Amino acid sequence: MKMKKARRLAAPLLSILMILPVAAEDKGPLVLGMKEAIALSLQTQVDVKLARARTEEARARAIQSASALLPQLIGTASQTRIYRENLAAMGFGAFPGIPPLIGPFNVFDARIRLTQELLDVGSLQTAGAARRTAEASSIREELVRVQMAAATALAYIEALRAGKARETARSGVELARKLETQARDQNEAGSAAGIDVARARTRTAEENLRLVQAEFAVRDSDVRLKRLIGVPLNRTLQLTDPLTFSEREIPPLDQSTALALGKRAELRIADQELLAAEKTLSAARWNRAPSLSLAADWGLSGNDPDNHDRTTGSLGVHLGIPLFTSGGISGRIDEARGRREEAEASRDDLRVKIEEDVLLALDRLRISADQVKTAEEAVGLAEKELSMAQNRYATGAGDNVEVVAAQTALARVQDAYVAALADRGAARINFSMAMGTMADFRF
C-alpha cells in the first residue's frame, strides 16, 4: 500500500519537475536588436497582414478582368421530357397524318461550347488597368511594411531613450543622497546651517521624482515596443543596440532628391495609379468601337443518352457595333477623364512633397548632430561646475546653494543629451523614410 501511494505521489511530482525548466526558460529575457524587432513586427502586425490580403484581392480582380479575353470552354448535358408540344404555336402548319399536338417524347443534348473574343480593345484596356491596380496594391503592401519598420525602429529608440534616462536619473539620486549626507555631516560638525540640509533633502526628493517619472517612461515605451513586435507584455526585453552618436556624411540635396524620386514607394504607387487611370479612359473610349467574337459548339443530340445517333454543331462570328447607348459611354469617358486628371495632379503634388521631405530630413540630420554635440559639451561643463561647487562647499567657502544649482543644471543637460541622442536616431529614420531606403536601414 505504501509503495502504491508513493507511486501516485511521484507521478505528479515528476510532471512538475519536467515543467519547471520550461517555465523558467519561457520567463527569460528576450535578447533583441533593432533588426530582430523589425522582423518580428513584420511577422505579427495586422496592418502587414491586411496589406498582403488586399494585394491578393487586387491580383484576383486582375485575373478576373483578363478572363474575358481568354477562351471559354463550357460543357453542358441535358435530358428533357416533353409531354405536349403545339406545332401550330411554333409556326408549323398542319401536316397530313400528323396531329397539331405531339408528345410525349424525350430530348437529350450533350455539347461543348467555345467562345473567344477576337477583337475587343475596350476589354483589353480594362484588363491592363486592373493589372496596374494590382501592381499599385503590391507596392502599397511594400509601403506598409516600410512604415511598420519605421514605427518599430522609432519605438525601439524610444525604449533606449527611456532606459538611458532612467540610468541618468538613478545617478542623479545617488549624487543627491551623497550631497545630502555631506550637508548633514557638515551641519553636525557645525560648518553648515540647517537650511543647507533642508535644501539638499529637497534636491533628493526632486531627483526621486525624476526617477519615478523615468521608470514610468520605461514601462510605457516597453509596452509600446512589445505591442508592435507581438510578444507577451509580461516578457522581459533586453535591448542590445546602444543609443550612441556617430558622425555620418550627409549627402548633397540634389543627389538625395534624385534618389528619393526613384525610390519612394508612394511615387511608384502614384505612377501605377496614373497608368491605371489612363487605361480606364482608353477602355471607355474604345467601348464605341466594334467588337468581334467567335462562337462554336459541337455535341450529341437524340432522345436519350443511349440513343444519340446525331451529332450537331455550329461555328459563327459575332460582330457588335454600338449605335446608341443613351449617353452611357460618354458618361464613362467623362468619369474616367476626371479620374485620370485627379491621379495626374496627385502624382505631381507628391513629387513636390518628396522634395520637401528630403530637404527637411537633411536639415533635421544636421540640426540633430549639432544638438548632440552641444548637449555633450554642456554635460561636461555641468559636471565640472558641480565638482567646483562641491569643492567650495567642502572647504566652507559658502553654503550649498551653488551645489544644488549645479546639480539641477547637470540633471537638465543630462536629460537634454539623452533626448538629443534619441532625436538623432529618429532623424536618421526620418531621412531613410524620405529617401525611400528604410528597407536597408541599419542602426
Summary of the structure (lengths in Angstrom):
residues: 443
radius of gyration: 39.5
end to end distance: 66.6
largest distance: 144.9
contacts: 1315
relative contact order: 0.13
helix: 68%
strand: 14%
